[in-house]
């Protein structure tokens, strides 16, 4: 039998798809190259925005038309957060939430034996006090860098976010399991590990540990050359944490600090736990420990009630902070969150025009940052090789491309930056 996987959403979802894939492979069910060639089709869903929900439903209907005889499985955040909405999708044969996606093979076998639709979402609600569950991975298909999920869930309850409903409360992977997984990934040739989680900076709190403990564990694994961190909550960053992290040679000084807005009044309505001024102080604190630190972030435009003045505050903040890259999203109302029916909902056309304005500001800043790298030499981990070119990233996540007929994928090489083209630095091997 063969299984085809379609993953929407974040790096955590990509990691969990790999977990499911390796479990199926261990039982003789390998990856199909197309949905038409599959006996099982797994859609790992996202529901963080209305658009991601729409794409999930669209994919379900498309795959059923392409291969009506395959067992169609829906898992991920949509069925966990909105079980009734997921159950209404008649095309689905097996429904699983985030908590029990590791039971996928058992559920598929039951469906094949009985022909009865399986819906285990309601039986596996995520409860406070649940422990971290997962079997881990040994590789990440088609990736040179490997994501390693070490944390799940979130206790923050931002007013716009459905994730605590979809993922439950924060829980962390034990260090011993992280160590074993790191060893497997290193043995399979991965030189860079990216720690990911739903609220990564909350790692270990319920166990008396911190994110530094996980990073120090990775530092000990000989085969791993680079450690990178996923998205972090700025108010979880402390001087003590940075002091420990700064001693870890393999840690890449690239920090994705979630911002969401540069306006204090909007941040308060979002139930974020910092001010714009405090955020800048946190950036300065990071730079004291990592002088060459690079910063990326996320911003939501058009949050309910966002006035022209509040929007202007965000634009000015982005000019001041000068992020290397910013992911900008229009606010998406999610049923079940406090922001869903807040007063002052912003029309879609205004949200999109605000996104375009911010993107223009951030693109200009990014171009300046890339051009400032010309003449410098960086170590690059190459990830792609095609049409006589090789591409990869520096430790500070600067994209670099060189002319090369040699397949450099998975190799670390020093590159002199000579120019900037198409949102990417160009250079030559030293």
Residue pairs with C-beta under 8 A, 6 or more apart in sequence:
1 28
1 29
1 39
1 40
2 29
2 30
2 31
2 32
2 37
2 38
2 39
2 40
3 21
3 24
3 29
3 30
3 31
3 32
3 38
3 39
3 40
3 41
3 42
4 31
4 32
4 33
4 34
4 35
4 37
4 38
4 40
4 41
4 42
4 63
4 70
5 17
5 20
5 21
5 31
5 42
5 44
6 35
6 41
6 42
6 43
6 44
6 59
6 63
7 13
7 14
7 17
7 44
8 43
8 44
8 45
8 46
8 52
8 55
8 56
8 59
8 76
9 44
9 45
9 46
9 48
9 52
9 76
9 77
10 46
10 48
10 196
11 147
11 194
11 196
11 230
12 147
12 149
12 152
12 196
12 197
12 198
13 44
13 46
13 76
13 77
14 140
14 147
15 137
15 140
15 147
15 148
15 149
15 196
16 44
16 76
16 98
16 101
16 134
16 149
17 42
17 44
18 137
18 139
18 140
18 141
18 147
19 101
19 102
19 134
19 135
19 136
19 137
20 42
20 44
20 75
20 101
20 102
20 104
21 31
21 141
22 135
22 137
22 138
22 139
23 102
23 104
23 105
23 135
24 30
24 40
24 104
24 105
25 31
27 105
29 39
29 40
29 105
31 141
32 38
32 39
35 41
35 63
35 66
35 67
35 70
36 66
36 67
38 67
38 70
39 70
39 71
40 70
40 71
40 73
40 108
41 63
41 67
41 70
41 71
41 72
41 73
42 73
42 75
42 104
43 56
43 59
43 60
43 63
43 72
43 73
43 74
43 75
43 76
44 75
44 76
44 101
45 52
45 53
45 56
45 74
45 75
45 76
45 77
45 78
45 79
45 86
46 52
46 53
46 55
46 56
46 76
46 77
46 78
47 53
47 56
47 76
47 77
47 78
47 81
47 82
47 162
47 166
47 334
48 77
48 161
48 162
48 163
48 332
48 334
49 329
49 332
49 334
50 332
50 333
50 334
51 332
53 78
53 82
53 85
56 74
56 76
56 78
57 89
60 72
60 74
60 89
60 91
60 92
61 91
63 70
63 72
63 91
64 72
64 91
71 93
71 94
71 108
71 111
71 112
72 91
72 92
72 93
72 94
73 92
73 93
73 94
73 95
73 96
73 104
73 107
73 108
74 86
74 89
74 92
74 94
74 95
74 96
75 95
75 96
75 97
75 98
75 101
75 104
76 97
76 98
76 101
77 98
77 162
77 163
77 166
77 167
78 85
78 86
78 166
79 86
79 87
79 95
79 96
79 97
79 121
80 97
80 98
80 99
80 121
80 126
80 165
80 166
80 167
81 162
81 165
81 166
81 336
82 335
82 336
83 95
83 97
83 119
83 121
83 122
86 92
86 95
86 121
87 95
87 119
87 121
92 117
93 111
93 117
93 118
94 104
94 107
94 108
94 111
94 117
94 118
94 119
95 117
95 118
95 119
95 120
95 121
96 103
96 104
96 107
96 118
96 120
96 121
96 124
97 120
97 121
97 124
97 125
97 126
98 126
98 152
98 166
98 167
98 168
99 124
99 125
99 126
99 130
99 133
99 168
100 120
100 123
100 124
102 133
102 134
102 135
103 120
107 118
107 120
108 118
110 116
110 118
111 117
111 118
126 153
126 167
126 168
126 169
127 168
128 168
128 169
129 169
130 168
130 169
130 171
131 171
132 151
132 152
132 171
132 172
132 173
132 174
134 149
134 152
134 173
134 177
136 177
136 180
136 181
136 184
137 146
137 148
137 181
137 184
137 185
138 184
138 185
138 188
139 146
139 185
139 188
139 190
140 146
140 147
140 190
143 383
144 190
144 191
144 192
144 381
144 382
144 383
144 384
144 392
144 409
144 410
145 190
145 192
145 193
145 194
145 228
145 381
145 383
146 185
146 190
146 192
146 193
146 194
147 193
147 194
147 196
147 230
148 178
148 181
148 182
148 185
148 193
148 194
148 195
148 196
149 173
149 196
149 197
150 172
150 173
150 178
150 195
150 196
150 197
150 200
150 203
150 214
151 170
151 171
151 172
151 173
151 197
151 198
151 199
151 200
151 202
151 203
152 167
152 168
152 170
152 171
152 197
152 198
153 164
153 167
153 168
153 169
153 170
153 171
153 198
153 199
154 161
154 163
154 164
154 167
154 169
154 170
154 198
154 199
154 202
155 164
155 169
155 170
155 199
155 202
156 164
156 199
156 233
156 271
156 273
157 164
157 271
158 260
158 270
158 271
158 272
159 269
159 270
159 271
159 337
159 338
159 339
159 342
160 270
160 300
160 303
160 331
160 332
160 334
160 337
160 338
160 339
161 334
161 337
162 334
162 336
162 337
163 198
165 336
167 198
170 198
170 199
170 202
170 205
170 206
171 206
172 202
172 203
172 204
172 205
172 206
172 207
172 209
174 207
175 209
175 213
175 214
175 217
178 214
178 217
178 218
179 217
179 220
179 221
182 193
182 217
182 218
182 221
182 224
183 221
185 193
185 223
185 224
186 221
186 222
186 223
186 224
187 223
189 223
189 410
190 223
190 224
191 223
191 224
191 225
191 226
191 381
191 410
191 412
192 224
192 225
192 226
192 227
192 228
192 252
192 381
193 218
193 224
193 226
193 227
193 228
194 228
194 229
194 230
195 203
195 211
195 214
195 215
195 218
195 227
195 228
195 229
195 230
196 230
197 203
197 230
199 233
200 211
200 229
200 230
200 231
200 232
201 211
201 232
201 233
201 236
201 237
202 233
202 236
203 209
203 210
203 211
203 213
203 214
204 210
204 211
204 213
204 214
210 241
210 244
211 229
211 241
211 245
212 241
212 244
212 245
212 248
215 227
215 229
215 244
215 245
215 248
215 251
216 244
216 248
218 224
218 227
218 250
219 227
219 248
219 249
219 250
219 251
224 250
225 250
225 381
225 412
226 250
226 252
226 381
226 395
227 248
227 250
227 251
227 252
228 251
228 252
228 254
228 397
229 251
229 252
229 254
229 255
229 256
230 256
231 256
231 257
231 258
231 298
232 255
232 256
232 257
232 258
233 257
233 258
233 273
234 257
234 258
234 259
234 274
234 278
234 279
234 282
235 273
235 274
235 278
235 282
237 257
237 282
237 285
237 286
239 285
242 285
242 286
242 288
242 289
242 290
243 289
245 251
245 289
246 289
246 290
252 395
252 396
252 397
253 290
253 292
253 293
253 294
253 395
253 396
254 293
254 294
254 296
254 395
254 396
254 397
255 286
255 290
255 293
255 294
255 295
255 296
256 295
256 296
256 297
256 298
257 279
257 282
257 283
257 286
257 295
257 296
257 297
258 297
258 298
259 279
259 297
259 298
259 299
259 317
259 321
260 266
260 267
260 270
260 272
260 298
260 299
260 300
261 267
261 270
261 272
261 276
261 299
261 300
261 303
261 306
261 310
261 314
262 276
262 299
262 313
262 314
262 315
262 316
262 317
262 318
262 321
263 276
263 306
263 310
263 311
263 313
263 314
263 317
264 275
264 276
264 277
264 313
265 310
266 303
266 305
266 306
266 310
266 313
266 314
267 274
267 275
267 276
269 303
269 304
269 305
269 339
269 342
270 300
270 303
270 339
271 338
274 282
276 313
276 317
279 321
280 320
280 321
283 295
283 321
286 293
286 295
287 293
292 396
293 396
294 324
294 396
294 397
294 398
295 321
295 323
295 324
296 323
296 324
296 325
296 326
296 327
296 397
297 321
297 323
297 326
297 327
298 326
298 327
298 328
298 329
299 314
299 318
299 326
299 327
299 328
299 329
299 358
300 329
300 330
300 331
301 311
301 314
301 328
301 329
301 330
301 331
301 351
301 354
301 355
301 358
302 330
302 331
302 346
302 350
302 351
302 354
302 355
303 331
303 339
303 346
304 331
304 333
304 339
304 342
304 343
304 344
304 345
304 346
305 342
305 343
305 344
306 331
306 344
306 346
306 354
311 354
314 358
315 357
315 358
315 361
318 326
318 358
318 361
318 362
318 365
319 361
319 365
322 365
322 369
323 362
323 365
323 366
324 366
324 369
324 396
324 397
324 398
325 362
325 366
325 397
326 358
326 359
326 362
328 355
328 358
328 359
328 362
329 355
330 348
330 351
330 352
330 354
330 355
331 339
331 346
331 351
333 339
333 340
333 341
333 345
334 340
366 423
367 420
367 423
370 398
370 420
370 423
370 424
370 425
371 420
373 398
373 417
373 420
373 425
374 417
374 418
374 419
374 420
374 425
375 416
375 417
376 416
376 417
377 414
377 415
377 416
377 417
377 430
378 394
378 395
378 396
378 398
378 400
378 414
378 415
378 417
379 394
379 395
379 412
379 413
379 414
379 415
380 392
380 393
380 394
380 400
380 412
380 413
380 414
380 415
381 392
381 393
381 410
381 411
381 412
382 390
382 391
382 392
382 408
382 409
382 410
382 411
382 412
382 413
383 391
383 392
383 393
383 409
383 410
384 390
384 391
384 392
384 409
385 391
385 404
385 406
385 407
385 408
385 409
388 403
388 404
388 405
389 401
389 402
389 403
389 404
390 401
390 402
390 404
390 406
390 407
390 408
390 409
391 399
391 400
391 401
391 402
391 424
392 399
392 400
392 408
393 399
393 400
394 400
398 425
399 423
399 424
399 425
400 415
400 417
400 424
400 425
400 426
400 427
401 421
401 424
401 425
401 426
401 427
402 415
402 426
402 427
402 428
402 429
403 428
404 429
413 429
413 430
414 429
414 430
415 427
415 428
415 429
415 430
416 427
416 428
416 429
416 430
417 425
417 426
417 427
418 426
418 427
418 428
419 425
419 426
419 427
420 426
